Amino acid sequence: MSEVEIEGGAPLPELSEGLLDDEALSRLLDDIQEATQFIGAVIKQAPERHVGDGMVGFEVARRLFEGREVRAVQLRYVFDGVQWWDTLMWTPGGARLVRIGHDR
């Protein structure tokens, strides 16, 4: 697959997505907690509304998302020198993950 470029010639960041069951979600969250430098999480309550003005810590984001108290969370962290933004949102089939890699 070739890189897609935006206006001005800059390539779009790497993007991948998938659907996670409860077990895979738990493993992903454990990995992020244990193996990354966590930056913060943005909580999304509704399609156009974020909770609060800033970011929250990992434990709060995990509790709210796994408890299905929020629609989505965006987890921002650094792994192996690359910043990643994992957006998790609930769907009827499980937790949808959209991962964007920055700094490539």
Order of alpha helices (4+ residues) and beta strands (2+ residues): beta-alpha-beta-beta-alpha-beta-beta-beta
